[in-house]
């Protein structure tokens, strides 16, 4: 039977928005329970030290304080936080304990948790905790870590988490003396996601039932539930994690953090509900950082500009411990370093090291932002050396549509070989440049207009999506004829209630108002894997497709039995099962029915695109203005164009923040100097008013039933590279070549000063 596609592909308004915009959303700090205590976490002020003694007696004596728990109050051995993805061999030696015992390794590491009758009392009690520290030398960064003079984990005998080589093709091909070569070193600064809502939890222990309920789950509630139950010695079914509304995720939210154990443990210890809300200073110190990476990279190509090889080293700072997602940052940077280009030889040394800093985890598009900056900057330099326009250099090296699927080999040690699936990279590239007016605007490169120097830069990006185990869904046709959908995906603000509703509406011929999406909490399904790596639609959406088709068949068969025909003779429309002769019955008359489904694609789809930036640089102040910015990307089949556009614009803004503003700065003693919004600069609506994103449904993937590719992360990959290339074009008269981010005013001044010094030699 042919079914009209009514909702998928339309910009249906978000069903979440009515609740959120009318103040009816429920966020974690809205939760109030009878007898609830407030928690505050006592954190290390030292970057690296032996803990000789911790005295909590004065804090315990403060009126209104119910308990102060430190390592001495926890079971032995102290539980350690497991790796969730990127299980690089040997990384398990550096897992973080849920509370520090004997040694602290970064500023902000938890040492105790205070429970009090109010938040104010809990925070006051923190000032009464005394710790006798014996300072140790900190490991101040990647270089310090690699020297191994000071070991953060002496029992491991090294600060290196990972040290491996990935190779594609024959490296000897790049040794031809006739080839052009250039080697440069680049650096990405440490920064983080800074969602609008900080982390928080409310844990409630029911001693009578031996049951634990934790509200405030996000991203991967089943993963947290499973490991929390193990740490507490409880059966998984006796631990329920409940997802509420979430004020942003972007990768850093919802991983297993120390507080995910400490708050539930505290609730069980005192027998009362416990709430913990992270303040912004804690967020900067204790929530995962990301991006900090160095790269020494050589490009080898023919005199005509054909790339033969990319060779070099990627070195990432993972902070003091290996977080649940930390190793994915350098591994993905290596995997995506070649980008959407035909690069016969790729030869990379990958190093991940520990330092006395907050642990690193995934942040929207981990490794992609970094890889694009390294590659696209070096490509611009090579093109200039060879006298080739930057757009022509890229066009000749982009993988052709006829070469897809294109094998990229095994570039990740814990995964098998991978391949790019469908697309037309050159068509998207040309569309972006044409829409932007690249050919005409390039005449502005290096020109001064109204006292500022203008320049254009571009970058091509590629990104995989839909990682991890498969997802599950169950659809229930209820007695009132409505459909309730249970799915293992989690909502982090990406609009899954809307897109999932659109899918079900089309599959069942049902009005969206009669569909309710229930997601992300561990009571809904036996198993789920949450939302990360742009997998909600790919995994969750396709699981819903499978389940909806099972329910559709059940409805047809039930109606066919009533009408004395076959299921193939039944069509579903407007909540009714209809037979060609005009007979019909309401869904409600056939209820209850259900359909279950799972989806777990073996191969990930790959989105791709081109970004172009036009900047104006004020040489006097060092300020870089984004005059205009355009990204054109292919996302396969698009379920809701308005939601996809919002995802793209948001990702670009975050990428521009990383390119121009955001920087977590540590001093030589590994003390964080940017632990507030007064010091850590974030983009505002006024910073980047001229942005546009065009998303094409050019090449649906055959790797899942919906034909969708990820749309939430790839757009963050391009801004750092495109802006840096544009700044280089603007400052070309000075010979400025940005090799480090962010390109804030002090960095621009330093680049200009270095150029002036060179000119005087």
Residue, then its C-alpha position, 0 to 999 in steps of 0.5 A: x500500500x502506498x502511504x502519503x508522507x504528510x508530516x516527515x519533511x515538514x517544519x511542524x512546530x515543536x510539540x515541546x515548546x507549548x510546555x516550555x514557553x508557558x512555564x510548565x516545564x520541569x527542570x531539576x531545581x523545580x523538584x521539591x520533596x518532603x524532608x528533602x536535604x540540600x547537598x554541597x560538595x567540598x572540592x580540592x583547592x589543590x591541583x596535586x597533593x597528598x591528603x594527610x587528613x580531612x577534618x569535618x567535625x566543625x562542619x558536622x557541628x553546625x546547626x542544620x547540618x545533617x551529615x558530612x560524608x568523605x572517603x572514610x564513609x564510603x564502601x571499600x574499595x572506593x568505586x571508580x567511574x567506568x569508560x563508556x565509549x572509546x575503550x583504548x587499551x590501558x585507559x582503565x588504569x586511570x579511572x576516577x574514584x567517586x571521591x578522592x582518597x589519599x591524593x587529589x589530582x585537579x582543582x575541583x575534585x570532590x573530597x566530601x559532601x555536606x547534607x543540610x536543611x538548606x543550601x545556604x547552610x550546606x555551603x556555609x559548612x564547606x568553609x568549616x572543613x579542614x584539609x591537611x594537604x602535602x603539595x605535590x608538583x602538578x603536571x601542567x600540560x601535555x609537554x610536562x605529562x610526556x616527560x613523566x617527571x611527575x606521575x599523577x598515577x604512580x602505580x601506572x608508571x606513566x602519564x600516557x593514556x594512549x600512544x598508538x599509530x594509525x596508517x592508511x596507504x603506503x607511507x613510502x609514497x610520500x617520500x618522493x623528492x618531487x613532492x611539495x611538503x610543508x609541516x606546521x604545528x597547531x594548537x586548540x585551546x581547552x574549552x567546554x560546553x557551558x549549557x544554560x542549566x548546570x548539572x543537578x540531581x535529586x535522589x530519593x531512597x525508599x528503605x521500605x522497598x529498597x528502591x532508589x529513585x534519581x531525578x535529573x538523568x540526561x543523555x545516557x540514563x541507562x548507562x548511569x543506572x546500570x553502573x550506579x546499581x552495581x556500585x551500590x550493590x542493588x539490582x538494576x530494577x531497584x534503581x530508577x533514573x528519571x529524565x526531566x526537562x534539560x537546559x542544554x547538553x552538548x556532550x558534557x551533560x549526563x555522563x557519569x560524574x562523581x556526584x552521580x554516585x555521591x548524591x544517591x549514596x548520601x540519600x541512602x545513608x541518611x534516609x532522606x531525599x537529597x538535592x544537589x545543584x551545581x553552581x557555575x563556578x563548580x561547573x567550570x571546575x568539575x564538568x568535563x572540559x574538552x578540545x585541548x590538543x596539539x598537532x604537528x602535521x605535514x602535507x605532501x602533494x604534487x606541484x599541481x596540488x593533488x594531496x598525496x599524504x598527511x603525516x604527523x602527530x596528534x597529542x591531547x590533554x585528557x586532564x587528571x583522569x580518563x572520563x567515560x568519554x575522554x579517549x574519544x577526543x584524540x581518536x576521532x581527531x585522527x579518524x577525521x583528519x583527512x576530512x572529505x578529501x582523497x588522501x592516499x596516505x595517512x600516517x598519524x601518531x596519536x598520544x593522549x596524556x594526563x595533566x593536573x586539570x579537570x578531566x576531558x570528555x566529549x563536547x559536541x563533535x569531539x575531535x571534528x572541530x580540532x581535525x578540521x582546524x589542523x587540516x584546513x589551515x595547512x591546506x590554505x598554507x599549501x595552496x598559497x605556496x603552490x599559487x593555487x586558489x584555496x577553493x580550487x585546491x579543495x575542489x580538486x581534492x574532494x572525494x568524487x561522488x563516483x568514488x562513494x562509498x569510500x573506504x577510510x580504513x581502520x583509523x580507530x584502534x577499538x573499531x573496525x574499518x569504516x567507509x563514507x556512504x552517500x553524497x556529492x561533496x563537490x556539489x555541496x561545495x559549489x553550492x556554498x560558494x555560489x550562494x555566498x558569492x565567493x568569486x566576487x567577495x574574494x576581491x576583498x581579501x586583504x583590503x582595508x574598508x572603513x579602517x578594517x581589513x577584510x578576508x574570506x576563509x572556507x573549510x570542508x567538513x565530514x562527520x559520522x553519526x549514530x554510534x553505539x549499540x542499537x536503540x529500542x522502542x515500544x508503541x502502545x495503542x491505548x483504549x482511547x485510540x491514542x498512541x503512547x511511544x516509549x523509546x530509549x533516546x533522551x531529550x537534551x533540547x534537540x526536539x525529539x518529541x517533535x521528530x518522533x511524533x512526525x515519524x509515528x504520525x506518518x507510519x500510522x496515519x494518525x494526527x500528531x495530537x494523538x501521539x505521546x512520546x515518552x523517553x529517556x527514563x529507565x522505567x519505560x524499557x528494559x534497555x536504552x542507550x540514550x542520546x549522543x553522537x547525533x544518534x537520536x534520530x538514527x537509532x531511536x527514530x529508526x527503532x520507532x519506525x520498526x515498532x510503528x510498522x509492527x503496530x501498523x501490522x497489528x492494527x491491520x490484522x485486527x481490523x482484517x479479522x473484524x471485516x473478514x479480509x486480509x491485512x493488505x486490504x486495510x489502510x490507516x487514515x486519521x485514526x481509523x482502519x479502513x477497507x476499500x468498500x467503505x467499512x472502517x473502525x476506529x483505532x480505539x475499537x481495536x485497542x489495546x495493541x502494541x508494536x515493538x522494534x529495535x534498530x542498530x545499524x552496523x555502519x554509521x552514515x556520514x554527513x558533510x558540508x562546506x563552511x565560508x566565513x567573511x571577517x573584518x579585523x581591526x588591527x588597532x584593537x585586535x577584534x575580529x568581526x564575523x561579517x557573514x557566515x554560511x554553511x551548506x551541508x547534506x543531512x540525507x533525509x530531513x524529518x523537520x527542516x526547522x529543527x535541523x536549521x536550529x541545530x545547525x545555527x546553534x552548532x555554528x555559534x558554539x564553533x565560533x565561540x571556540x574560534x574567537x572567545x572561549x578559553x579555560x586558562x590554567x596557570x603553571x600551578x594548574x590553578x584554573x583562572x577562568x572559573x566564572x562568566x566574568x572571565x570565560x567569554x561566551x558568544x551572545x546574540x549580538x556577536x554573530x548576527x549574520x549567520x546562515x545554514x542551508x541543509x540539503x536532503x541531497x543523498x539519503x543514506x541506505x544505512x537506515x530505513x529513514x535515510x537520515x544522517x546526523x544533523x546536530x554536530x557536524x556544523x560545529x566542525x567548520x567555524x574554527x578553520x573557516x574563521x582562521x583562514x579568513x583572518x589569515x586572508x585579511x592579514x595577508x599583508x603582514x604574513x600572519x598565519x594563525x596556528x592557535x585558537x582562540x583568535x581573541x584580541x590578545x592573540x591577534x596582537x601577538x600575531x601582528x607583533x610577531x609579524x612586525x618582528x620578522x619584518x625588522x630582521 
